[in-house]
Amino acid sequence: MSDNIKIRYEARAAVLKALGHPSRLFIVDELAKGERCVNELAALVGADMSTISKHLSILKSAGLVNDEKRGNSIFYRLAIPCIVNFFSCVESVVKAKAQAGLDSL
């Protein structure tokens, strides 16, 4: 594998790793509906603001979200909205697995 190809797959893995937590998946789903501040996301997820801030930092580092400071609040939005299309594919895999009786891990 060439270095360029390896770098590309490492970059893809970093995005997938950033999505590899249920709370972050939920946050991305919520941001697909529109921008949100940390307080709103914390209430929706049911976690403290520091935990949500860490999740958002991971998503931001992966290039999935952008932020904008307004007054004392920071608002987050999806940087690449097409990421929710990927979720449709993942959901198809989950449904196919369930239909095949492969739910237990």
C-alpha positions in Angstrom: 0.0 0.0 0.0 1.4 3.4 -1.0 1.9 6.2 1.6 -0.9 8.3 -0.1 -3.4 5.4 0.1 -2.4 4.7 3.7 -2.9 8.3 4.7 -6.3 8.4 3.0 -7.5 5.2 4.9 -6.1 6.6 8.2 -8.1 9.8 7.6 -11.3 7.8 6.9 -10.6 5.7 10.1 -10.3 9.0 12.1 -13.8 10.1 11.0 -15.3 6.7 11.7 -13.6 6.6 15.1 -15.0 10.1 15.9 -18.5 8.6 15.2 -17.8 5.6 17.3 -19.8 6.6 20.4 -23.6 6.5 20.8 -23.7 10.1 22.2 -21.7 11.4 19.3 -24.0 9.7 16.8 -26.9 11.3 18.6 -25.3 14.7 18.6 -24.7 14.4 14.8 -28.3 13.5 14.3 -29.4 16.5 16.4 -27.1 18.8 14.5 -28.6 17.5 11.2 -31.8 19.2 12.4 -30.0 22.5 12.9 -27.4 24.2 15.0 -27.4 23.8 18.8 -25.5 25.2 21.7 -23.7 23.0 24.3 -26.5 23.6 26.8 -29.1 22.3 24.5 -27.1 19.2 23.5 -26.3 18.5 27.2 -30.0 18.5 28.0 -30.9 16.3 25.0 -28.1 13.8 25.7 -28.6 13.8 29.4 -24.9 14.4 30.2 -23.0 17.3 31.8 -21.6 20.1 29.7 -18.0 19.0 30.1 -18.8 15.6 28.6 -20.7 17.1 25.7 -17.9 19.6 25.1 -15.4 16.7 24.9 -17.6 14.9 22.4 -18.0 18.0 20.3 -14.2 18.5 20.4 -13.7 15.0 19.0 -16.3 15.7 16.3 -14.7 19.0 15.5 -11.2 17.5 15.3 -12.5 15.0 12.8 -13.9 17.8 10.6 -17.6 16.8 11.3 -18.7 19.9 13.1 -18.0 23.7 13.1 -18.6 26.1 15.9 -19.3 29.7 16.3 -19.1 31.8 19.5 -22.0 34.2 20.1 -21.8 36.0 23.4 -21.3 33.5 26.1 -22.5 30.6 24.1 -20.9 28.4 21.4 -23.1 27.1 18.7 -22.3 23.9 16.7 -23.5 22.8 13.3 -22.5 20.0 10.9 -19.6 20.9 8.7 -20.5 18.2 6.2 -24.2 17.6 6.3 -23.9 14.6 3.9 -22.6 12.5 6.9 -26.3 11.7 7.7 -26.5 9.8 4.4 -23.9 7.5 5.8 -26.2 6.8 8.7 -28.9 5.5 6.3 -26.4 2.9 5.1 -25.5 2.0 8.6 -29.2 1.6 9.5 -29.6 -0.7 6.5 -26.8 -2.9 7.8 -28.4 -3.0 11.3 -31.8 -4.0 9.8 -30.3 -6.7 7.6 -28.4 -8.1 10.6 -31.6 -8.1 12.7 -33.5 -9.9 10.0 -30.8 -12.5 9.7 -31.0 -13.1 13.4 -27.5 -11.8 14.1 -28.3 -9.3 16.8 -26.3 -10.9 19.5 -22.7 -9.9 19.6 
